[in-house]
Amino acid sequence: MTTLVWFRDDLRTDDHPALAAAASDPGGVVALYVLDEVSAGVRPLGGATKWWLHHSLESLAASLKELGVPLVLQRGAAGEVVPAVACQLSASRVLWNRRYGAAERRIDAELKRNLRERGFEAHSFAGSLLFEPWTITTKTGDPYRVYSPFWRACLASPPPRAPIAVPVFADPPVAAAATMAAVPSDALADWQLLPMHPDWAAEFCEHWQPGEAAASARLSEFLTERAHRYASERDLPASDATSGLAPHLRFGEISPQRVWHESLASGADVGMFLSELGWREFAWHTYFHRPDLSTQNLDRRFDAFPWREDAGESLARWQQGRTGIPLVDAGMRELWRSGTMHNRVRMVVASFLVKNLLVDWREGEAWFWDTLVDADAASNPFNWQWVAGCGADAAPYFRIFNPVTQQQKFDADGVYVDRWAPDSVLTPPMVDLKATRVRALAAFDRVKSQALGGDPRRT
């Protein structure tokens, strides 16, 4: 009998618990990826992540082929596609690694129940986070709202499990040949994940190579060449001091367990780097408990915040990197051309949008969702809410990043700005930073006064 392994945001063969568990099946293994853009509650991918997905699936297919495991591609509602493929294969088991969004958990739970009622074995595994969200709680059993005690609780827990080696399969070519004759598979090109007219992702390949081999190589290079200066240079956007692993982690081309254990084994000073991995955990744990993270303020006082309703032109200039604020414009143009942006600059451009321009943070979150290759359902809205002041462990609203002083501190010689927006210094600033700071603080004071004495809506 055949085992069906359903791949999602775990596009790798190394340290893949579901795939490793399938290796014991003498009847062969088949991999399945479902492009589900129709199930209720599932957020459609943005353009940049579609680009990454296309190339990541190409890489995964090649890795699985080396193991003799075919990859079936189908499009539709996962709750319908997965059982149909399992029936076509006469599979005995369906295995997958867990997801943590509310819609995805609902789909998975219903699917598991449906499969078992039909006589299939169905099992899920932990493969995407260091710690399962329900295992890290306060003494009262509630989720943490502040990062520092959350991370201390993680570090006090049993350490993340050791990575699992790439499995070895018995007689894979025979099973693969029989499978491909039994199950139809879409052509990846037919999904049209790549932008064509125009190809706005033309420069992405200069910056990124999707796939698990590239993810492993990037981690190794970081640990041997850059980890020793990560803590001191990670805030300098012109310095190549960060790991660049965010999109690889977002698509599960490398597991956080692999990153954790190889980092500790490297001998480098990786405490600060691993704490950033902890911030990713914090975002996902928060999202697990608050699945409306991308649409609702965690601090409900901000429901009354007076966001501008006439911000269309301001939003467009921000998106296009035409604000006349050099560091902001450099960041937004880096994002458009490369699909990424340095983390320090992300905070600056986000603060400028929500505080100096008074544009709703959800507008910025949606733009990042469409243009970042590493945009995921937890970290993207979580970080936007953090900057806006309405999120978990948020930066106080009155903390407004001044992009001029930020450039003086972190790009004093202008290397980063010159690389991405050398002409921005010739454009007059679209707003007065001091005046708009005063306006933002006044707006926040009005929100505070409405909630004077404590707001029962704060969650």
N, C-alpha and C positions, 0 to 999 in steps of 0.2 A: 504494500500500500504506500501511496505517496504522501509526503508532508508538504503542505503549502505554507510558505513563509511570506507574510504580508509586510512589505516595507513601507515606511512612511517618512518621517524626518530622521531616518537612521540609515543613510545611504552608504553603507560600508559592509565589509565582510569581517574585519577585525573587531574583536570585543563586541560582538553582536549576539546577545544571549539567546534570542529566538532562533537565529541561524545555527548557533552552536548546538542548541537542543535538538534541532532537526537532523543533525548529522548521524544520530543513532538509528534513523529509519532506513532499513535495508531496501525499501521500495523506491528510493530516490526522493529528491527534493526539487521543488519548483518555487521560484520567487515571483512575487506579484507586486506591481506598483499601480495604484489606482489614482488617477487625477480626478479628484472629487471637487467639483465646483458647484454642485447642485444641492447637497444635503443641507438641511436647515441649520443655520447657526455657524456654518463653516465659512470663515473669511476668505474670499478669493485672494490668490497671490497677487502681489504687485508686479510691475513690469520687470524690475531688476532681479527679483527672486525667481521669476520665470526663466530669465536668461540663465541664471545659475543652475536651476533645476534641470534644464535641458542638458547642459554639459555634465552635471553630476550623474544623471541617469546614464549617459554614455559611458562614463567611467565605471559606474556600478555594473553595467552589463558586461564590460570587459573583465572586471574582477571576478564576477560570478562565472563567466565563461571559462576562466582558468580553472575553476573548481568543478566544471561540468554541470553547473546549475543554470538552467535557462531563466531569463527574466521576461515575464509576460507584462505587457503594458495594456491597460484598459481604462476607459474614461466613463465616468458615471457615478451614481450614488454608491458609496462603498458598501452600504447595507444590502444592496442588491447584487453588486458585482462579485464580492468575495464568495458568498454562498454558491453563485452560479459557476464560478471557476472551480471551486472545491468539488461540485457535483460532476463537472466535465472531466475532472482528473480522477474521479472516484477516490479522492483523498481520504486518509484516515484522520489526519490532524491539520489544524490551522493554528499557526503560531505568530505572535507579533510582540513588539516592544510597546510599552504603554505610552499614551499621550495624556496631557494634563489639562487641556481646555475643556470647558463644560460641554460644548457640542460634541467634541471628539470623544469624551468619556461616555456620553450618552450613546453615540453611535457604536462604540466598542462594546458597551455593556449589552445593548440590544442584539448586536451581532453575535456575541458570545452565547447569549441565551438561545438565539435562533439556531445557531450551528449545533449546539448540544441537543436541542430538541429534534434535530434532523439526524442525530446519530454520530456527528463528528466530535472528536476531541477538540477543545479550544482552550488555549492557554496564553497568558500574557506575561511579560517579563519587564524588569526594571533595567532600562538601558540608556536613558536620556539625561538623568540627573544624578548627582552624587548622593543625594538623600531624598527619599520619598517624602512628598509634602506633608503627609499625615504623621510622620515620625518626628518632626521638629516642631514642638509646641511649647508654650509657656507652662508653668506649673499648674495653671488652671485649665490647660488643654486648649487654649486659644492660639491662633497664629500670631507670630511676632509682627510688630508694626515698626520696629526700629532695627536697623541693620546690625549694629554692634552686638547686642545680646543675641540676636539670631545667629550670627556667625560664631559667637562663643559657644552657643548650644550645639552647633554643627561640629565644631572642633572637639567638643567634649563627648560626642557620640561615637559609636564604633566607626572606625575609618572606612572610607569607600572600599568596596570590594576590589580585588585584583583584576586586571584586565584578562579577558578570555582570548586565547589564540585563535587565529583563523582555523576553522574546522577542516577536517579531511573527510571526503565522502567516498563511499564504496561504490564502484561501478557507475560513476556519474554519467558517462556518455550514453549508456543504454537508456537510462531513465530520461535523460534530456531529449533524446531523439523521439521517444514515445510521447513525451509531453508536447513537444512542438507540433506534433501531428494532431493532438487532441484538443488543443486550446488555441483559439485565435488571439493574436496580439496586434495591437495598433502599431503603426510606424511612428516613431518618435517625432519625425518631421511633420506628420499630419496634425500634431497638437499645436503647431505654430507658436511655440513658446518664445522664439527669438524675434526681436523687432526687425522689421524689413524695410518699411517705407515710412519714415527714414530709419536707418539703423543707428539709433541714438546710443547703442551700446558698443559702437565700433572700437572704442579705446579700452573697454573692460579687459580684453585679453592681454593688454600691456601690463595690467596690474594683478590679474588673478588667473589661477589655473584650478578650476574646481576638481573635486575627486579626492578619494581617500589617500592615494599615493602622495598627492600634493600636500594634503593636510599633515601627513606624517612627516614629510620632508620639511614643511614649514615649522612644525614644533621642534624638530631636531636642530634646525638652523637657529631658531630663536634661543634654545637652551645653551647652545655652544657659542654663539656669537653675540647675543644681545641681552640675555637675561641679567647679566651682571650690571648693566646700566639701566635696567627697566625702572627701578625705584627712583633714580635721580633724573631720568630724562623722559619719562613717559608722558609728561605734560608739554613737551616741546614738539609742536606739530611738524617742524622741519627735520626732526631727528628720527631716524629709523630705529626706534627703541621698543616698539610694541610687537606683539606676537603675530598680529594679522590672522588670528584663528577664528574670529567671530563668525564669518560666514560658513566656515567648515563645521563649527559647532552647531550653528543654526540648522544645517542640513544633516547633521549627524554623521559627517564624513570621518569624524574622529570622536571618540567618546570622552566625556569629562573624566571618567576613571583613568583612561589612558593618559590624558594630560596631567592629571593629579600625580599619578605614580611615577611617570617619567620625569616630571619636574622635580619631585623630591629626590629621585635617584641621581639627578644630574650633578648634585653637589653645589649648584648655584644658589644664590640667595633669592629664593622664590616666594618668600612670604607675602610681599605686596602683590605679586602676580596672582598667587592663589586666592588672595582676598578678592581680587576682581572676578575670579571664577565664582567666589562666594556671592558676589553681587548678582551675578546671573542666576544663581540658585534662589536668592531672595526675591528676584523678580518673578520667577516661575512659581515659587511657593505663594506669593501674593496673588498671582493670577489664578492659581488653583482655588483659592478661597474667595476671590473676587473676579469672577469670569467676565464682568462688565467693565473691565479695566480700560478698554479702549474708548468707551463711550461715557462713562460716569465718573465724576470726581470722587476720589476716595474720601476727601474732606468735603462733605456735602455743603459746607458754608459757601463753597465756590459756585454752587448752583446759582447764586444771586450775583455773581461777579458781572460787572457791566462791560462785557466784551464788545468791541466795535462791530456794528452791523454794516458799516460802509468800507470794509477793509479789503475789498477785491483788488484794487490797484496796488495797495501796500503789500498784500500777500503775493501778488504776481512779481513785484520787484524783488521781494525776498527770495522767492523760488528761483528767479533767474540770476541772482547774484548781482543786482543793479541798485543796491542800497546806498552806495557811496561810502560805506563803512568798510575799509579794506579787509579786515579780518573776517567779517561776515561774508563779504562777497567771495573771498578766497575759499571759504568753507563750502559755500553753496555751489560754486563752480567745480570744486574738487568732487563733490557728491555727484553732480550731473555727469562728469566725464569719467569717473572711476568707479562709481557705485558705492563709495565709502566716504567717510570723513573722520578726521582725527577726533578722538573723544573729547579733548579739551575744547576744541572748536565746536563740537556738537552742542556743548553746554552754552557756549557763547551765542551761537546763532539761535538756539531755542529761547534763551533769555531775551534776546533782542526782539524776537517775534511776539512773545506773550507779554512782555513788560514794556518795552519801548514802543511797540506798535499796537499793543492791546488786542492782538488777534488771538482767538480761542486756541488753546493748545491742541485741540483735536484737529485743527487745520494743519498744523505742523506735523502732527503724528501721521496723518493721512499722506502727506507728501513724502515723509521718510519711508512710510510703508511701501510706497510705489517706487522709490528711487534707491533705497539701500539694498545691497545684496545680502546683508545680514539681518534684515528686518524680521523679527519674529513676534509672535502674538503676545509674548509676555514682556520682554525687555523694551520693545519700542514704546508702547504706551506707558509702561512703568517709569521709564526715564523721562518721558515728556511730563508726566505728572510730578515727578521729583523736581524738575526745573521750575514748573509752573507754581509750585508751592502747595499743591493740593493732594500730593501723593503720600506714599508710605515713607516715613523717615525723611520727609521732604526738606529741601533747602527752604528756609523761611522766605516768604514772598518778598520781604524787603531786601533780600539778598539779590541784587540786580547786577549781573556781570556787565561791567563797562568794557566794551570791545576795544576801546583805545588803550586803556591801561592793561587789558589782557594781552594785547599785542606787544606793548612795551615790555611786559614781564616774560612772555613766553615765545615771542618772535621778534626780539629787539632788533636784529639785523635785517628783518624783512624778507628772509629767504623763503618762507612759506607763502607769504603774500605775493612776492614776485613770481613764484612758480605758478600760481593759479589765477591771480587777478592783478597783474601789473598795472593795468589801466585804471583800477578802481580809485587810485589816489587822485585822479583827474576829475572824478565825478563828485559834485557837491553832495554832502550827506542829505538823505531824504528827510531826516528828522534831527531835532536838537536833542542830544542825549540827556542833558541835564533837565530840560523842560519835560521830556517824556518820562524821565524817572520820577519827577515830582508828580506828574499826572497818574502814574501807575500806583504810587504810594497812597495818593488820595483815594483812588478807586478801592484799594485794599482796605483803607480806613473805613470806608462806607460799608464794606462787607463785614468788617469786624463789629462795627457799631450795631448792625442789624442782628448780629449773633451775640450781643453783649449778655454776659451771664451764663454762657454755655449754650451750645446748639445741640439739641437732641438728635439732629440728623447726622452729626459727625460719627463716622463708623471706623 
